[in-house]
């Protein structure tokens, strides 16, 4: 398996996660739920910025990525293992969709 995340990335995600966890504990909040709420908010903001052709959506996408990595860290999941699984799933799913589209298009033209 090829690694996606470097030691530098892992170190930063761990540090951010530790601070985030500490903050949410101080506020008596369930950390995973806070992350999920923030992920939802960021997804909506990215959508709005993208539609408005505001390039800041790219930075917000990075923020969403960090939140996703934090949630993986919260679950004690290795991002490389998860992404390797997801890469395979996406290749399979998209290849299947393309083949299905070609079949349907062939039926319409035939």
C-alpha positions in Angstrom: 0.0 0.0 0.0 1.3 3.4 -1.0 1.2 6.0 1.7 -0.8 9.2 1.2 0.1 10.9 4.5 3.6 12.0 5.5 4.9 12.1 9.0 4.6 15.9 8.8 0.9 15.5 8.0 0.3 13.0 10.8 2.1 15.1 13.3 0.0 18.2 12.4 -3.3 16.3 12.5 -2.4 14.8 15.9 -1.6 18.2 17.3 -4.7 19.8 15.9 -6.8 16.9 17.1 -5.3 17.1 20.6 -6.1 20.8 20.8 -9.6 20.4 19.4 -10.3 17.5 21.8 -9.0 19.6 24.7 -11.2 22.6 23.7 -14.3 20.5 23.3 -13.7 18.7 26.7 -13.5 22.2 28.3 -16.9 23.0 26.8 -18.3 19.6 27.8 -19.1 18.8 24.2 -18.9 15.5 22.5 -15.9 15.9 20.2 -17.1 13.6 17.4 -20.4 15.4 17.2 -18.7 18.8 17.1 -16.6 17.5 14.2 -19.6 16.2 12.3 -21.4 19.5 12.8 -18.4 21.5 11.6 -18.1 19.2 8.6 -21.7 19.9 7.6 -21.2 23.6 8.0 -18.1 23.6 5.9 -19.7 21.5 3.2 -22.5 24.1 2.9 -20.1 27.0 2.9 -18.0 25.3 0.2 -21.1 24.9 -1.9 -22.1 28.6 -1.5 -18.6 29.8 -2.3 -18.2 27.6 -5.3 -21.5 28.7 -6.7 -20.5 32.4 -6.1 -17.2 31.6 -8.0 -15.3 32.7 -4.8 -12.0 30.8 -4.8 -11.9 30.8 -1.0 -13.9 27.6 -1.4 -10.5 25.9 -1.9 -9.3 26.9 1.6 -12.6 25.8 3.1 -12.2 22.5 1.3 -8.8 22.2 3.1 -10.5 22.9 6.4 -13.1 20.2 5.6 -10.3 17.8 4.9 -8.7 18.5 8.3 -12.0 17.9 10.0 -12.4 14.6 8.2 -8.9 13.6 9.2 -9.7 14.6 12.8 -12.7 12.3 12.7 -10.5 9.4 11.5 -8.1 10.2 14.3 -11.0 10.2 16.8 -11.9 6.7 15.5 -8.3 5.7 15.8 -8.3 4.8 12.1 -5.2 5.0 9.9 -5.9 7.5 7.0 -3.7 5.6 4.6 -5.6 2.4 5.2 -9.0 4.1 4.9 -8.0 6.0 1.8 -6.5 2.9 0.1 -9.9 1.2 0.7 -11.8 4.3 -0.6 -9.5 4.7 -3.7 -10.4 1.1 -4.7 -14.1 1.7 -4.1 -14.2 4.9 -6.2 -12.3 3.3 -9.1 -14.7 0.4 -9.0 -17.8 2.5 -8.6 -16.9 5.0 -11.3 -15.8 2.4 -13.8 -19.1 0.6 -13.2 -21.0 3.8 -13.8 -19.1 4.5 -17.0 -19.8 1.0 -18.3 -23.5 1.3 -17.4 -23.8 4.7 -19.1 -22.2 3.2 -22.3 -24.6 0.3 -22.2 -27.6 2.6 -21.8 -26.3 4.9 -24.5 -25.9 1.9 -26.8 -29.5 0.8 -26.2 -30.8 4.3 -27.1 -28.7 4.4 -30.3 -29.5 0.8 -31.3 
